[in-house]
Amino acid sequence: MTVIVLTNCPAPLRGFLTRWLLEISAGVFIGNPSARIRDILWHEIQQYADQGRAILAHTANNEQGYTFRTFDHSWRPIDHDGLTLIHRPVHREKSTADSPTSKTGWSKASKRRRFAR
């Protein structure tokens, strides 16, 4: 079983993949091609994806029972003691507590409740 997910890829590439795979949702292809055809499809995806991203997952004879490949993706597969895991980069966003406009202390509603007692 092979699953390919395309994001922001040109329409001709999607049309090319429909020759061997079934598009079950926009950009999601599923099928059971041979390993040779799967490698050819992956090569074509890498060549014609432009600014798009792609993920290919397929069955494999390993402990997990599957393996996957990524193209132009921020999440990267890494090998960890024979298991393939995904490494997700950490994007640190500025929290609201760090901004100078945030207020500290009790809320107005909390202050009213305290004085009402």
VOZA-898273 format. One record per residue: y, x, z of N, C-alpha, C in turn; residue number from 1; residue in three letters. Coordinates in nm, 4 decimals, m for minus. Each point is the difference from the previous one (the first is absolute). Layout:
REM VOZA-898273
<site n_c2="Y" n_c1="X" n_c3="Z" ca_c2="Y" ca_c1="X" ca_c3="Z" c_c2="Y" c_c1="X" c_c3="Z" num="NUM" residuo="ALA"/>
...
//
This chain:
REM VOZA-898273
<site n_c2="m0.1175" n_c1="0.0847" n_c3="0.0000" ca_c2="0.1175" ca_c1="m0.0847" ca_c3="0.0000" c_c2="0.1236" c_c1="0.0891" c_c3="0.0000" num="1" residuo="MET"/>
<site n_c2="0.0941" n_c1="m0.0341" n_c3="m0.0812" ca_c2="0.1242" ca_c1="0.0757" ca_c3="m0.0128" c_c2="0.1180" c_c1="m0.0947" c_c3="0.0152" num="2" residuo="THR"/>
<site n_c2="0.0980" n_c1="0.0419" n_c3="0.0790" ca_c2="0.1233" ca_c1="m0.0762" ca_c3="0.0187" c_c2="0.1165" c_c1="0.0935" c_c3="m0.0294" num="3" residuo="VAL"/>
<site n_c2="0.0924" n_c1="m0.0461" n_c3="m0.0841" ca_c2="0.1210" ca_c1="0.0756" ca_c3="m0.0319" c_c2="0.1196" c_c1="m0.0886" c_c3="0.0316" num="4" residuo="ILE"/>
<site n_c2="0.0959" n_c1="0.0563" n_c3="0.0720" ca_c2="0.1233" ca_c1="m0.0723" ca_c3="0.0337" c_c2="0.1171" c_c1="0.0773" c_c3="m0.0585" num="5" residuo="VAL"/>
<site n_c2="0.0758" n_c1="m0.0663" n_c3="m0.0853" ca_c2="0.1174" ca_c1="0.0600" ca_c3="m0.0630" c_c2="0.1269" c_c1="m0.0629" c_c3="0.0559" num="6" residuo="LEU"/>
<site n_c2="0.1004" n_c1="0.0824" n_c3="0.0228" ca_c2="0.1298" ca_c1="m0.0473" ca_c3="0.0462" c_c2="0.1069" c_c1="0.0589" c_c3="m0.0908" num="7" residuo="THR"/>
<site n_c2="0.0835" n_c1="m0.0867" n_c3="m0.0566" ca_c2="0.1123" ca_c1="0.0424" ca_c3="m0.0830" c_c2="m0.0455" c_c1="0.0824" c_c3="m0.1206" num="8" residuo="ASN"/>
<site n_c2="m0.1058" n_c1="m0.0429" n_c3="m0.0653" ca_c2="m0.0518" ca_c1="0.0684" ca_c3="m0.1189" c_c2="0.0320" c_c1="m0.0820" c_c3="m0.1242" num="9" residuo="CYS"/>
<site n_c2="0.0091" n_c1="0.0644" n_c3="m0.1152" ca_c2="0.0336" ca_c1="m0.0722" ca_c3="m0.1230" c_c2="m0.1089" c_c1="m0.0993" c_c3="m0.0405" num="10" residuo="PRO"/>
<site n_c2="0.0422" n_c1="m0.1061" n_c3="m0.0677" ca_c2="m0.0927" ca_c1="m0.1049" ca_c3="m0.0430" c_c2="m0.1081" c_c1="0.0504" c_c3="m0.0966" num="11" residuo="ALA"/>
<site n_c2="0.0293" n_c1="0.0925" n_c3="m0.0926" ca_c2="m0.1081" ca_c1="0.0490" ca_c3="m0.0874" c_c2="m0.1147" c_c1="0.0664" c_c3="0.0762" num="12" residuo="PRO"/>
<site n_c2="0.0320" n_c1="0.0653" n_c3="0.1109" ca_c2="m0.1059" ca_c1="0.0608" ca_c3="0.0806" c_c2="m0.0881" c_c1="m0.1082" c_c3="0.0613" num="13" residuo="LEU"/>
<site n_c2="0.0621" n_c1="m0.1063" n_c3="0.0468" ca_c2="m0.0775" ca_c1="m0.1117" ca_c3="0.0550" c_c2="m0.0873" c_c1="m0.0633" c_c3="m0.1071" num="14" residuo="ARG"/>
<site n_c2="0.0540" n_c1="m0.0132" n_c3="m0.1201" ca_c2="m0.0781" ca_c1="m0.0538" ca_c3="m0.1104" c_c2="m0.1164" c_c1="0.0907" c_c3="m0.0367" num="15" residuo="GLY"/>
<site n_c2="0.0225" n_c1="0.1308" n_c3="0.0063" ca_c2="m0.1061" ca_c1="0.0964" ca_c3="m0.0281" c_c2="m0.1154" c_c1="m0.0143" c_c3="0.0991" num="16" residuo="PHE"/>
<site n_c2="0.0333" n_c1="m0.0201" n_c3="0.1275" ca_c2="m0.1044" ca_c1="m0.0116" ca_c3="0.1027" c_c2="m0.0817" c_c1="m0.1284" c_c3="m0.0138" num="17" residuo="LEU"/>
<site n_c2="0.0582" n_c1="m0.1047" n_c3="m0.0585" ca_c2="m0.0731" ca_c1="m0.1261" ca_c3="m0.0127" c_c2="m0.1132" c_c1="0.0083" c_c3="m0.1014" num="18" residuo="THR"/>
<site n_c2="m0.0095" n_c1="0.1086" n_c3="m0.0743" ca_c2="m0.1140" ca_c1="0.0181" ca_c3="m0.0903" c_c2="m0.1297" c_c1="0.0200" c_c3="0.0772" num="19" residuo="ARG"/>
<site n_c2="0.0094" n_c1="0.0632" n_c3="0.1194" ca_c2="m0.1201" ca_c1="0.0306" ca_c3="0.0770" c_c2="m0.0055" c_c1="m0.0697" c_c3="0.1352" num="20" residuo="TRP"/>
<site n_c2="0.1140" n_c1="m0.0437" n_c3="0.0491" ca_c2="0.0054" ca_c1="m0.0581" ca_c3="0.1340" c_c2="0.0634" c_c1="m0.1386" c_c3="m0.0065" num="21" residuo="LEU"/>
<site n_c2="m0.0226" n_c1="m0.0790" n_c3="0.1025" ca_c2="0.0575" ca_c1="m0.1343" ca_c3="0.0109" c_c2="0.1216" c_c1="0.0070" c_c3="0.0916" num="22" residuo="LEU"/>
<site n_c2="0.1136" n_c1="m0.0529" n_c3="m0.0468" ca_c2="0.1217" ca_c1="m0.0016" ca_c3="0.0821" c_c2="m0.0024" c_c1="m0.1272" c_c3="0.0842" num="23" residuo="GLU"/>
<site n_c2="m0.0307" n_c1="0.0139" n_c3="0.1291" ca_c2="m0.0145" ca_c1="m0.1175" ca_c3="0.0864" c_c2="0.1317" c_c1="m0.0433" c_c3="0.0621" num="24" residuo="ILE"/>
<site n_c2="0.0973" n_c1="0.0885" n_c3="0.0030" ca_c2="0.1346" ca_c1="m0.0299" ca_c3="0.0464" c_c2="0.0921" c_c1="0.0975" c_c3="m0.0720" num="25" residuo="SER"/>
<site n_c2="0.1289" n_c1="m0.0194" n_c3="0.0106" ca_c2="0.0930" ca_c1="0.0879" ca_c3="m0.0713" c_c2="m0.0160" c_c1="0.1443" c_c3="0.0472" num="26" residuo="ALA"/>
<site n_c2="m0.0495" n_c1="0.0844" n_c3="m0.0889" ca_c2="m0.0156" ca_c1="0.1414" ca_c3="0.0311" c_c2="m0.1279" c_c1="0.0363" c_c3="0.0730" num="27" residuo="GLY"/>
<site n_c2="m0.0894" n_c1="m0.0955" n_c3="0.0249" ca_c2="m0.1260" ca_c1="0.0266" ca_c3="0.0702" c_c2="m0.1149" c_c1="m0.0218" c_c3="m0.0976" num="28" residuo="VAL"/>
<site n_c2="m0.0740" n_c1="0.1070" n_c3="m0.0276" ca_c2="m0.1090" ca_c1="m0.0033" ca_c3="m0.0967" c_c2="m0.1312" c_c1="0.0287" c_c3="0.0710" num="29" residuo="PHE"/>
<site n_c2="m0.1060" n_c1="m0.0695" n_c3="m0.0402" ca_c2="m0.1303" ca_c1="0.0163" ca_c3="0.0622" c_c2="m0.1071" c_c1="m0.0031" c_c3="m0.1083" num="30" residuo="ILE"/>
<site n_c2="m0.1040" n_c1="0.0783" n_c3="0.0189" ca_c2="m0.1088" ca_c1="0.0030" ca_c3="m0.0968" c_c2="m0.1060" c_c1="0.1000" c_c3="0.0409" num="31" residuo="GLY"/>
<site n_c2="m0.0951" n_c1="0.0210" n_c3="m0.0912" ca_c2="m0.1103" ca_c1="0.0909" ca_c3="0.0280" c_c2="m0.0253" c_c1="0.0914" c_c3="m0.1203" num="32" residuo="ASN"/>
<site n_c2="0.0997" n_c1="0.0817" n_c3="m0.0405" ca_c2="m0.0229" ca_c1="0.0901" ca_c3="m0.1129" c_c2="m0.0837" c_c1="0.1201" c_c3="0.0436" num="33" residuo="PRO"/>
<site n_c2="m0.0504" n_c1="0.0732" n_c3="m0.0969" ca_c2="m0.0755" ca_c1="0.1217" ca_c3="0.0307" c_c2="0.0964" c_c1="0.1063" c_c3="0.0536" num="34" residuo="SER"/>
<site n_c2="m0.0573" n_c1="0.1047" n_c3="0.0584" ca_c2="0.0835" ca_c1="0.1070" ca_c3="0.0557" c_c2="0.0818" c_c1="0.0688" c_c3="m0.1086" num="35" residuo="ALA"/>
<site n_c2="m0.0557" n_c1="0.0142" n_c3="m0.1175" ca_c2="0.0719" ca_c1="0.0640" ca_c3="m0.1102" c_c2="0.1202" c_c1="m0.0850" c_c3="m0.0409" num="36" residuo="ARG"/>
<site n_c2="m0.0182" n_c1="m0.1298" n_c3="m0.0142" ca_c2="0.1104" ca_c1="m0.0896" ca_c3="m0.0369" c_c2="0.1037" c_c1="m0.0037" c_c3="0.1119" num="37" residuo="ILE"/>
<site n_c2="m0.0454" n_c1="m0.0022" n_c3="0.1242" ca_c2="0.0929" ca_c1="m0.0010" ca_c3="0.1140" c_c2="0.0883" c_c1="0.1238" c_c3="m0.0016" num="38" residuo="ARG"/>
<site n_c2="m0.0569" n_c1="0.1173" n_c3="m0.0286" ca_c2="0.0798" ca_c1="0.1221" ca_c3="m0.0067" c_c2="0.0977" c_c1="m0.0020" c_c3="m0.1171" num="39" residuo="ASP"/>
<site n_c2="m0.0409" n_c1="m0.0561" n_c3="m0.1122" ca_c2="0.0900" ca_c1="m0.0126" ca_c3="m0.1148" c_c2="0.1152" c_c1="m0.0939" c_c3="0.0340" num="40" residuo="ILE"/>
<site n_c2="m0.0307" n_c1="m0.1124" n_c3="0.0651" ca_c2="0.1053" ca_c1="m0.0938" ca_c3="0.0401" c_c2="0.0990" c_c1="0.0665" c_c3="0.0953" num="41" residuo="LEU"/>
<site n_c2="m0.0510" n_c1="0.0765" n_c3="0.0953" ca_c2="0.0877" ca_c1="0.0670" ca_c3="0.0962" c_c2="0.0889" c_c1="0.1017" c_c3="m0.0708" num="42" residuo="TRP"/>
<site n_c2="m0.0553" n_c1="0.0720" n_c3="m0.0974" ca_c2="0.0793" ca_c1="0.0963" ca_c3="m0.0767" c_c2="0.1118" c_c1="m0.0722" c_c3="m0.0758" num="43" residuo="HIS"/>
<site n_c2="m0.0297" n_c1="m0.1142" n_c3="m0.0603" ca_c2="0.1009" ca_c1="m0.0768" ca_c3="m0.0725" c_c2="0.1073" c_c1="m0.0545" c_c3="0.0948" num="44" residuo="GLU"/>
<site n_c2="m0.0415" n_c1="m0.0423" n_c3="0.1175" ca_c2="0.0966" ca_c1="m0.0491" ca_c3="0.0995" c_c2="0.0964" c_c1="0.1106" c_c3="0.0380" num="45" residuo="ILE"/>
<site n_c2="m0.0516" n_c1="0.1190" n_c3="0.0267" ca_c2="0.0858" ca_c1="0.1125" ca_c3="0.0380" c_c2="0.0956" c_c1="0.0375" c_c3="m0.1135" num="46" residuo="GLN"/>
<site n_c2="m0.0449" n_c1="m0.0144" n_c3="m0.1224" ca_c2="0.0816" ca_c1="0.0402" ca_c3="m0.1133" c_c2="0.1100" c_c1="m0.1012" c_c3="m0.0317" num="47" residuo="GLN"/>
<site n_c2="m0.0273" n_c1="m0.1303" n_c3="0.0165" ca_c2="0.0932" ca_c1="m0.1024" ca_c3="m0.0460" c_c2="0.0641" c_c1="m0.0837" c_c3="0.1110" num="48" residuo="TYR"/>
<site n_c2="m0.0125" n_c1="0.0392" n_c3="0.1238" ca_c2="0.0540" ca_c1="m0.0808" ca_c3="0.1093" c_c2="0.1516" c_c1="0.0106" c_c3="0.0147" num="49" residuo="ALA"/>
<site n_c2="0.0639" n_c1="0.0981" n_c3="m0.0615" ca_c2="0.1446" ca_c1="0.0216" ca_c3="0.0113" c_c2="0.0408" c_c1="0.0117" c_c3="0.1468" num="50" residuo="ASP"/>
<site n_c2="0.0889" n_c1="m0.0889" n_c3="0.0477" ca_c2="0.0436" ca_c1="0.0066" ca_c3="0.1399" c_c2="m0.0887" c_c1="m0.0843" c_c3="0.0916" num="51" residuo="GLN"/>
<site n_c2="m0.1065" n_c1="m0.0546" n_c3="m0.0528" ca_c2="m0.0862" ca_c1="m0.0870" ca_c3="0.0792" c_c2="m0.0929" c_c1="0.0767" c_c3="0.0918" num="52" residuo="GLY"/>
<site n_c2="m0.0705" n_c1="m0.0762" n_c3="0.0821" ca_c2="m0.0983" ca_c1="0.0562" ca_c3="0.0924" c_c2="m0.1341" c_c1="m0.0645" c_c3="m0.0284" num="53" residuo="ARG"/>
<site n_c2="m0.1065" n_c1="0.0697" n_c3="0.0367" ca_c2="m0.1333" ca_c1="m0.0540" ca_c3="m0.0235" c_c2="m0.0960" c_c1="0.0462" c_c3="0.1091" num="54" residuo="ALA"/>
<site n_c2="m0.0956" n_c1="m0.0875" n_c3="0.0302" ca_c2="m0.1091" ca_c1="0.0309" ca_c3="0.0930" c_c2="m0.1287" c_c1="m0.0445" c_c3="m0.0670" num="55" residuo="ILE"/>
<site n_c2="m0.0998" n_c1="0.0873" n_c3="0.0022" ca_c2="m0.1312" ca_c1="m0.0314" ca_c3="m0.0536" c_c2="m0.1004" c_c1="0.0142" c_c3="0.1130" num="56" residuo="LEU"/>
<site n_c2="m0.0775" n_c1="m0.1035" n_c3="0.0261" ca_c2="m0.1059" ca_c1="0.0042" ca_c3="0.1018" c_c2="m0.1307" c_c1="m0.0381" c_c3="m0.0689" num="57" residuo="ALA"/>
<site n_c2="m0.1062" n_c1="0.0750" n_c3="0.0296" ca_c2="m0.1291" ca_c1="m0.0299" ca_c3="m0.0613" c_c2="m0.1130" c_c1="0.0388" c_c3="0.0944" num="58" residuo="HIS"/>
<site n_c2="m0.1158" n_c1="m0.0585" n_c3="m0.0253" ca_c2="m0.1162" ca_c1="0.0298" ca_c3="0.0827" c_c2="m0.0426" c_c1="0.1442" c_c3="m0.0217" num="59" residuo="THR"/>
<site n_c2="m0.0561" n_c1="0.0595" n_c3="0.1044" ca_c2="m0.0456" ca_c1="0.1388" ca_c3="m0.0070" c_c2="m0.1194" c_c1="0.0170" c_c3="0.0928" num="60" residuo="ALA"/>
<site n_c2="m0.0756" n_c1="0.1024" n_c3="m0.0248" ca_c2="m0.1177" ca_c1="0.0292" ca_c3="0.0810" c_c2="0.0403" c_c1="0.0950" c_c3="0.1140" num="61" residuo="ASN"/>
<site n_c2="0.0732" n_c1="m0.0529" n_c3="0.0968" ca_c2="0.0406" ca_c1="0.0771" ca_c3="0.1175" c_c2="m0.0118" c_c1="m0.0895" c_c3="0.1229" num="62" residuo="ASN"/>
<site n_c2="0.0389" n_c1="0.0503" n_c3="0.1153" ca_c2="m0.0152" ca_c1="m0.0769" ca_c3="0.1235" c_c2="0.0859" c_c1="m0.1252" c_c3="0.0012" num="63" residuo="GLU"/>
<site n_c2="0.1151" n_c1="0.0056" n_c3="m0.0604" ca_c2="0.0881" ca_c1="m0.1164" ca_c3="m0.0019" c_c2="m0.0454" c_c1="m0.1035" c_c3="m0.1025" num="64" residuo="GLN"/>
<site n_c2="m0.0673" n_c1="0.0431" n_c3="m0.1047" ca_c2="m0.0446" ca_c1="m0.0905" ca_c3="m0.1041" c_c2="0.1031" c_c1="m0.0210" c_c3="m0.1091" num="65" residuo="GLY"/>
<site n_c2="0.1156" n_c1="0.0608" n_c3="0.0129" ca_c2="0.1052" ca_c1="m0.0103" ca_c3="m0.1012" c_c2="0.0863" c_c1="0.1249" c_c3="0.0060" num="66" residuo="TYR"/>
<site n_c2="0.0784" n_c1="0.0176" n_c3="m0.1029" ca_c2="0.1015" ca_c1="0.1047" ca_c3="m0.0028" c_c2="0.1195" c_c1="m0.0532" c_c3="m0.0776" num="67" residuo="THR"/>
<site n_c2="0.1117" n_c1="0.0672" n_c3="0.0090" ca_c2="0.1199" ca_c1="m0.0482" ca_c3="m0.0679" c_c2="0.0859" c_c1="0.1170" c_c3="m0.0432" num="68" residuo="PHE"/>
<site n_c2="0.0863" n_c1="m0.0287" n_c3="m0.0959" ca_c2="0.0965" ca_c1="0.0972" ca_c3="m0.0519" c_c2="0.1366" c_c1="m0.0675" c_c3="m0.0031" num="69" residuo="ARG"/>
<site n_c2="0.1031" n_c1="0.0803" n_c3="0.0150" ca_c2="0.1358" ca_c1="m0.0538" ca_c3="m0.0067" c_c2="0.0798" c_c1="0.0778" c_c3="m0.1031" num="70" residuo="THR"/>
<site n_c2="0.0979" n_c1="m0.0665" n_c3="m0.0585" ca_c2="0.0901" ca_c1="0.0641" ca_c3="m0.0958" c_c2="0.1428" c_c1="m0.0358" c_c3="0.0364" num="71" residuo="PHE"/>
<site n_c2="0.0821" n_c1="0.1032" n_c3="0.0229" ca_c2="0.1430" ca_c1="m0.0159" ca_c3="0.0283" c_c2="0.0235" c_c1="m0.0952" c_c3="0.1173" num="72" residuo="ASP"/>
<site n_c2="m0.0738" n_c1="0.0207" n_c3="0.1050" ca_c2="0.0053" ca_c1="m0.0855" ca_c3="0.1173" c_c2="0.0398" c_c1="0.0832" c_c3="0.1202" num="73" residuo="HIS"/>
<site n_c2="0.0744" n_c1="m0.0564" n_c3="0.0927" ca_c2="0.0378" ca_c1="0.0755" ca_c3="0.1190" c_c2="m0.1169" c_c1="0.0118" c_c3="0.0980" num="74" residuo="SER"/>
<site n_c2="m0.0931" n_c1="m0.0949" n_c3="m0.0037" ca_c2="m0.1187" ca_c1="0.0090" ca_c3="0.0834" c_c2="m0.1009" c_c1="0.0885" c_c3="m0.0713" num="75" residuo="TRP"/>
<site n_c2="m0.0535" n_c1="0.1003" n_c3="0.0686" ca_c2="m0.0903" ca_c1="0.0970" ca_c3="m0.0607" c_c2="m0.1367" c_c1="m0.0044" c_c3="0.0666" num="76" residuo="ARG"/>
<site n_c2="m0.1076" n_c1="0.0049" n_c3="m0.0801" ca_c2="m0.1334" ca_c1="0.0113" ca_c3="0.0599" c_c2="m0.0232" c_c1="0.1421" c_c3="0.0509" num="77" residuo="PRO"/>
<site n_c2="m0.0573" n_c1="0.0108" n_c3="0.1178" ca_c2="m0.0343" ca_c1="0.1301" ca_c3="0.0565" c_c2="m0.1454" c_c1="m0.0046" c_c3="0.0462" num="78" residuo="ILE"/>
<site n_c2="m0.0654" n_c1="0.1142" n_c3="m0.0020" ca_c2="m0.1380" ca_c1="0.0107" ca_c3="0.0437" c_c2="m0.0004" c_c1="0.0404" c_c3="0.1471" num="79" residuo="ASP"/>
<site n_c2="m0.0658" n_c1="m0.0779" n_c3="0.0828" ca_c2="m0.0094" ca_c1="0.0284" ca_c3="0.1427" c_c2="m0.1469" c_c1="m0.0034" c_c3="0.0402" num="80" residuo="HIS"/>
<site n_c2="m0.0615" n_c1="0.1163" n_c3="0.0089" ca_c2="m0.1413" ca_c1="0.0142" ca_c3="0.0362" c_c2="m0.0907" c_c1="m0.0850" c_c3="m0.0894" num="81" residuo="ASP"/>
<site n_c2="0.0255" n_c1="0.0022" n_c3="m0.1293" ca_c2="m0.0839" ca_c1="m0.0725" ca_c3="m0.0942" c_c2="0.0415" c_c1="m0.1436" c_c3="m0.0260" num="82" residuo="GLY"/>
<site n_c2="0.0950" n_c1="m0.0522" n_c3="0.0740" ca_c2="0.0509" ca_c1="m0.1356" ca_c3="m0.0222" c_c2="0.1364" c_c1="0.0092" c_c3="m0.0673" num="83" residuo="LEU"/>
<site n_c2="0.0219" n_c1="m0.0866" n_c3="m0.0946" ca_c2="0.1298" ca_c1="m0.0043" ca_c3="m0.0669" c_c2="0.0886" c_c1="m0.0995" c_c3="0.0732" num="84" residuo="THR"/>
<site n_c2="0.1126" n_c1="0.0493" n_c3="0.0476" ca_c2="0.0963" ca_c1="m0.0825" ca_c3="0.0729" c_c2="0.1327" c_c1="0.0018" c_c3="m0.0742" num="85" residuo="LEU"/>
<site n_c2="0.0867" n_c1="m0.0932" n_c3="0.0336" ca_c2="0.1331" ca_c1="m0.0067" ca_c3="m0.0607" c_c2="0.1017" c_c1="0.0610" c_c3="0.0957" num="86" residuo="ILE"/>
<site n_c2="0.0803" n_c1="0.0908" n_c3="m0.0528" ca_c2="0.1097" ca_c1="0.0574" ca_c3="0.0766" c_c2="0.1272" c_c1="m0.0715" c_c3="m0.0416" num="87" residuo="HIS"/>
<site n_c2="0.0597" n_c1="m0.0694" n_c3="0.0953" ca_c2="0.1247" ca_c1="m0.0721" ca_c3="m0.0257" c_c2="0.1152" c_c1="0.0812" c_c3="0.0562" num="88" residuo="ARG"/>
<site n_c2="0.1004" n_c1="0.0309" n_c3="m0.0824" ca_c2="0.1146" ca_c1="0.0758" ca_c3="0.0519" c_c2="0.0798" c_c1="m0.0847" c_c3="0.0983" num="89" residuo="PRO"/>
<site n_c2="0.0587" n_c1="0.0662" n_c3="0.0966" ca_c2="0.0780" ca_c1="m0.0693" ca_c3="0.1018" c_c2="0.1445" c_c1="m0.0082" c_c3="m0.0464" num="90" residuo="VAL"/>
<site n_c2="0.0513" n_c1="m0.1206" n_c3="m0.0090" ca_c2="0.1403" ca_c1="m0.0215" ca_c3="m0.0346" c_c2="0.0705" c_c1="m0.0452" c_c3="0.1265" num="91" residuo="HIS"/>
<site n_c2="0.0814" n_c1="0.0862" n_c3="0.0536" ca_c2="0.0708" ca_c1="m0.0336" ca_c3="0.1235" c_c2="0.1300" c_c1="m0.0705" c_c3="m0.0346" num="92" residuo="ARG"/>
<site n_c2="0.0087" n_c1="m0.1234" n_c3="0.0467" ca_c2="0.1225" ca_c1="m0.0759" ca_c3="m0.0221" c_c2="0.0847" c_c1="0.0064" c_c3="0.1255" num="93" residuo="GLU"/>
<site n_c2="0.1280" n_c1="m0.0113" n_c3="m0.0182" ca_c2="0.0922" ca_c1="0.0029" ca_c3="0.1114" c_c2="m0.0156" c_c1="m0.1288" c_c3="0.0796" num="94" residuo="LYS"/>
<site n_c2="m0.0283" n_c1="0.0117" n_c3="0.1271" ca_c2="m0.0172" ca_c1="m0.1200" ca_c3="0.0815" c_c2="0.1361" c_c1="m0.0555" c_c3="0.0389" num="95" residuo="SER"/>
<site n_c2="m0.0002" n_c1="m0.1255" n_c3="0.0378" ca_c2="0.1269" ca_c1="m0.0638" ca_c3="0.0369" c_c2="0.0526" c_c1="0.0541" c_c3="0.1324" num="96" residuo="THR"/>
<site n_c2="m0.0880" n_c1="0.0535" n_c3="0.0838" ca_c2="0.0449" ca_c1="0.0543" ca_c3="0.1283" c_c2="0.0794" c_c1="0.1283" c_c3="m0.0195" num="97" residuo="ALA"/>
<site n_c2="m0.0253" n_c1="0.0722" n_c3="m0.1101" ca_c2="0.0709" ca_c1="0.1246" ca_c3="m0.0253" c_c2="0.1364" c_c1="m0.0211" c_c3="m0.0628" num="98" residuo="ASP"/>
<site n_c2="0.0257" n_c1="m0.1183" n_c3="m0.0520" ca_c2="0.1268" ca_c1="m0.0223" ca_c3="m0.0683" c_c2="0.1120" c_c1="m0.0155" c_c3="0.1020" num="99" residuo="SER"/>
<site n_c2="0.1194" n_c1="0.0468" n_c3="m0.0328" ca_c2="0.1109" ca_c1="m0.0067" ca_c3="0.0964" c_c2="0.0496" c_c1="m0.1419" c_c3="0.0237" num="100" residuo="PRO"/>
<site n_c2="m0.0316" n_c1="m0.0954" n_c3="m0.0871" ca_c2="0.0491" ca_c1="m0.1355" ca_c3="0.0175" c_c2="m0.0887" c_c1="m0.0832" c_c3="0.0921" num="101" residuo="THR"/>
<site n_c2="m0.1174" n_c1="0.0519" n_c3="0.0392" ca_c2="m0.0879" ca_c1="m0.0790" ca_c3="0.0856" c_c2="0.0541" c_c1="m0.0013" c_c3="0.1424" num="102" residuo="SER"/>
<site n_c2="m0.0171" n_c1="m0.1126" n_c3="0.0649" ca_c2="0.0502" ca_c1="m0.0162" ca_c3="0.1353" c_c2="m0.1136" c_c1="0.0223" c_c3="0.0995" num="103" residuo="LYS"/>
<site n_c2="0.0332" n_c1="0.0532" n_c3="0.1130" ca_c2="m0.0992" ca_c1="0.0202" ca_c3="0.1044" c_c2="0.0308" c_c1="m0.0931" c_c3="0.1160" num="104" residuo="THR"/>
<site n_c2="m0.0988" n_c1="m0.0221" n_c3="0.0838" ca_c2="0.0206" ca_c1="m0.0850" ca_c3="0.1161" c_c2="m0.0593" c_c1="m0.1377" c_c3="m0.0203" num="105" residuo="GLY"/>
<site n_c2="0.0418" n_c1="m0.0923" n_c3="0.0863" ca_c2="m0.0552" ca_c1="m0.1349" ca_c3="m0.0003" c_c2="0.0658" c_c1="m0.0866" c_c3="m0.1062" num="106" residuo="TRP"/>
<site n_c2="m0.0764" n_c1="m0.0961" n_c3="m0.0539" ca_c2="0.0563" ca_c1="m0.0922" ca_c3="m0.0974" c_c2="0.0890" c_c1="m0.1014" c_c3="0.0714" num="107" residuo="SER"/>
<site n_c2="0.0826" n_c1="m0.0707" n_c3="m0.0763" ca_c2="0.0897" ca_c1="m0.1000" ca_c3="0.0590" c_c2="m0.0797" c_c1="m0.1139" c_c3="0.0621" num="108" residuo="LYS"/>
<site n_c2="m0.1088" n_c1="m0.0401" n_c3="m0.0656" ca_c2="m0.0819" ca_c1="m0.1085" ca_c3="0.0531" c_c2="m0.0647" c_c1="0.0420" c_c3="0.1317" num="109" residuo="ALA"/>
<site n_c2="m0.0438" n_c1="0.1232" n_c3="0.0084" ca_c2="m0.0617" ca_c1="0.0480" ca_c3="0.1231" c_c2="0.1026" c_c1="0.0054" c_c3="0.1137" num="110" residuo="SER"/>
<site n_c2="0.1204" n_c1="0.0420" n_c3="m0.0320" ca_c2="0.1046" ca_c1="0.0051" ca_c3="0.1019" c_c2="0.0327" c_c1="m0.1400" c_c3="0.0514" num="111" residuo="LYS"/>
<site n_c2="0.0070" n_c1="m0.1009" n_c3="m0.0898" ca_c2="0.0277" ca_c1="m0.1367" ca_c3="0.0416" c_c2="m0.1089" c_c1="m0.0525" c_c3="0.0925" num="112" residuo="ARG"/>
<site n_c2="m0.1269" n_c1="0.0278" n_c3="m0.0352" ca_c2="m0.1105" ca_c1="m0.0457" ca_c3="0.0836" c_c2="0.0047" c_c1="0.0636" c_c3="0.1385" num="113" residuo="ARG"/>
<site n_c2="0.0378" n_c1="0.1270" n_c3="0.0076" ca_c2="0.0064" ca_c1="0.0681" ca_c3="0.1295" c_c2="0.1103" c_c1="m0.0585" c_c3="0.0873" num="114" residuo="ARG"/>
<site n_c2="0.1158" n_c1="m0.0319" n_c3="m0.0617" ca_c2="0.1105" ca_c1="m0.0542" ca_c3="0.0774" c_c2="m0.0220" c_c1="m0.1464" c_c3="0.0367" num="115" residuo="PHE"/>
<site n_c2="m0.0864" n_c1="m0.0714" n_c3="m0.0750" ca_c2="m0.0264" ca_c1="m0.1399" ca_c3="0.0285" c_c2="m0.0879" c_c1="m0.0157" c_c3="0.1238" num="116" residuo="ALA"/>
<site n_c2="m0.0705" n_c1="0.1032" n_c3="0.0402" ca_c2="m0.0891" ca_c1="m0.0090" ca_c3="0.1172" c_c2="0.0724" c_c1="m0.0087" c_c3="0.1269" num="117" residuo="ARG"/>
//
